[in-house]
């Protein structure tokens, strides 16, 4: 067994994610999969698309009244999603 230059698997995976700049895509997929659980079925039904670009989360909705309602809660949504991602990956939430 080798000693000396050892790293945990977690550290190696984190290093690969950072080297290949995959963190943004991983976070985007995590948000897409957690959206219904976090926001509920009614919001999920009216959500057409979710994507993350340059620390901005874009959410395309099919309901104008829901878009307006969520707009007023955008800071709360941003904080909740950053908590899920365990970091400050989202600076702004945009509803389309």
SVG drawing of the C-alpha trace seen along z (x, -y; Angstrom):
<svg xmlns="http://www.w3.org/2000/svg" viewBox="-52 -42 57 44">
<polyline fill="none" stroke="black" stroke-width="0.4" points="0.0,0.0 1.3,-3.4 1.6,-6.2 2.8,-9.7 0.7,-11.2 -2.8,-10.1 -6.1,-12.0 -9.6,-11.1 -12.0,-10.2 -14.1,-13.3 -11.0,-15.6 -10.2,-14.0 -13.8,-14.4 -13.9,-18.0 -10.6,-18.7 -11.9,-17.1 -15.1,-19.2 -13.2,-22.4 -10.6,-21.5 -13.2,-20.8 -15.5,-23.6 -18.5,-21.4 -19.8,-23.0 -22.3,-25.3 -23.8,-22.4 -24.0,-20.2 -25.7,-22.9 -28.2,-23.5 -29.1,-19.8 -29.5,-19.8 -31.8,-22.8 -33.9,-21.2 -34.3,-18.0 -35.1,-19.7 -37.5,-22.4 -40.8,-20.6 -39.8,-19.5 -38.8,-23.1 -41.5,-25.1 -44.4,-22.6 -46.4,-20.9 -48.4,-24.0 -45.3,-26.0 -43.6,-23.1 -46.6,-22.5 -46.2,-26.1 -42.4,-26.0 -41.3,-25.5 -37.5,-25.8 -34.8,-26.4 -31.2,-27.3 -28.2,-28.9 -25.9,-31.3 -23.2,-33.6 -24.6,-33.3 -28.1,-34.2 -30.9,-31.7 -33.5,-32.0 -36.9,-30.5 -39.4,-30.4 -43.0,-30.2 -46.3,-29.8 -48.3,-31.9 -48.0,-35.7 -49.7,-36.0 -47.3,-33.4 -44.4,-35.2 -45.4,-38.4 -46.0,-36.6 -42.6,-34.8 -40.8,-38.1 -41.7,-39.5 -40.2,-36.5 -37.0,-36.3 -34.6,-37.1 -36.2,-34.3 -36.0,-31.9 -32.4,-32.8 -31.4,-32.3 -33.3,-28.9 -31.6,-27.7 -28.1,-28.8 -28.7,-26.9 -29.5,-23.8 -26.3,-24.3 -24.2,-25.0 -22.7,-28.1 -23.3,-31.5 -23.8,-30.2 -26.9,-32.4 -26.7,-36.2 -30.0,-36.9 -33.2,-35.2 -34.9,-36.2 -38.4,-35.2 -39.1,-34.9"/>
</svg>
